[in-house]
Each structure stands twice: as structure tokens, then as C-alpha cells.
Amino acid sequence: MSSTTRERIIDEAMHLFSEHGYAATSVAKIEAAAGLTAGAGGLYHHFTTKEAVLAAGIERQLSRLDALREIRRVLMPLGDRKAELTLIARYILAELDSESELLRILASEARNRPQMLSTAVDQLVNSTFEGFATWIGELADGQIPSEAARAIAVLGLGSLLSSRLLRDVLGAPFPVEDETLLSTWVQLMSATLDDFASRAGA
């Protein structure tokens, strides 16, 4: 029961932090949302401070990201560039969707708690960019210079990331349906790789 209560506290706290901000979320609000008596101190049976709840929530989300990345490694390669691009795009959107609460927390709290959140930013954003740039280079059989591969990764991932930032962080609808975004993204990325390959072979 204790473990279940602890997870429920994390679930509700992360939701409240993402919706209302860390400072505006009191311990009593977390307790009430988790089914505990508000203000009775039940949260402190599982965490020493409210900040410890946030730290535990971030750690849990990052562990889930690691598991999702392992799934991607198992599935690759497919031997078909467009199929691999489609899979990687779906994987990235799934990763962002699963971390929508974390994205909102990072957007609102990164400046206030840079030390705590820097690792989350690195794993969620920077590591994804670096990994994608490396994969682009491998997919092109070394025909794309490393700086160009990084630039392609920034442009490619930026378009996918913006679809989730607009919706989940800014609350604005993204003007393109996911399937249209994905198919167009795959065509553009594939054409870009073909262009570099043709120039390398010229």
C-alpha cells in the first residue's frame, strides 16, 4: 500500500506542477489530489519535502524515456530509409506525448531550479538531438558531414517538437494533423538525405 500511495503522490504532484506551477501547488493540494487528508502531513511519510516529490517525478519520467529509447534500438534498422524515418518520427512524437507534463514543468521551472532540471533538459532535448544527428550520419553512410547532420537533426526534430510545444505548453492547436505532418516530414527528410548523397557522389 505504501508503494502505491507514493506513486499516487508523484502522479498527482506532477500533474498539479504541470498545470499550476510548482510554487502555486501546496503540499495540502497534493495530499488532497492523492486521496490523503489535506494538511495532515501524509505526504511526509513518503517524501521529506515538496521538492523531493518533484525530483522523484523527474527521475521516474527519465527512466521511462530510457525504456522507450531501448525499444527504438531493438526495432532498428529496417533496411528501408522511409520506413525508418517514419518509425523514428512516430517514436519522437510518442516520447513527447508521454512527457507532456514534464515539458510543461521544464518550460515553467527550468529557470527557477536549473540544477535539478538540467539533467531532464539534457536527456529530453539535447540527448535526443545528438542521438538523431548520429543516426542521420549512419543512415547516410557517412556521406553527410557531421555539422550538416546536426543541422538536419535540429531542423527535423524542431518541427516535431514545435507541434507538441504549441499544443502542450502554449495551449494552441497545431495547424496540421499528425499523419500529414509525419508523411510530409518523411518526404522532406528523405529528399534532403538524397540530395546530400547525390552531391557526395558527384
C-alpha positions, 0 to 999 in steps of 0.5 A, a space after each residue: 500500500 505504501 508503494 502505491 500511495 507514493 506513486 499516487 503522490 508523484 502522479 498527482 504532484 506532477 500533474 498539479 506542477 504541470 498545470 499550476 506551477 510548482 510554487 502555486 501547488 501546496 503540499 495540502 493540494 497534493 495530499 488532497 489530489 492523492 486521496 490523503 487528508 489535506 494538511 495532515 502531513 501524509 505526504 511526509 511519510 513518503 517524501 521529506 519535502 515538496 521538492 523531493 516529490 518533484 525530483 522523484 517525478 523527474 527521475 521516474 519520467 527519465 527512466 521511462 524515456 530510457 525504456 522507450 529509447 531501448 525499444 527504438 534500438 531493438 526495432 532498428 534498422 529496417 533496411 528501408 530509409 522511409 520506413 525508418 524515418 517514419 518509425 523514428 518520427 512516430 517514436 519522437 512524437 510518442 516520447 513527447 506525448 508521454 512527457 507532456 507534463 514534464 515539458 510543461 514543468 521544464 518550460 515553467 521551472 527550468 529557470 527557477 531550479 536549473 540544477 535539478 532540471 538540467 539533467 531532464 533538459 539534457 536527456 529530453 532535448 539535447 540527448 535526443 538531438 545528438 542521438 538523431 544527428 548520429 543516426 542521420 550520419 549512419 543512415 547516410 553512410 557517412 556521406 553527410 558531414 557531421 555539422 550538416 547532420 546536426 543541422 538536419 537533426 535540429 531542423 527535423 526534430 524542431 518541427 516535431 517538437 514545435 507541434 507538441 510545444 504549441 499544443 502542450 505548453 502554449 495551449 494552441 492547436 497545431 495547424 496540421 494533423 499528425 499523419 500529414 505532418 509525419 508523411 510530409 516530414 518523411 518526404 522532406 527528410 528523405 529528399 534532403 538525405 538524397 540530395 546530400 548523397 547525390 552531391 557526395 557522389 558527384 
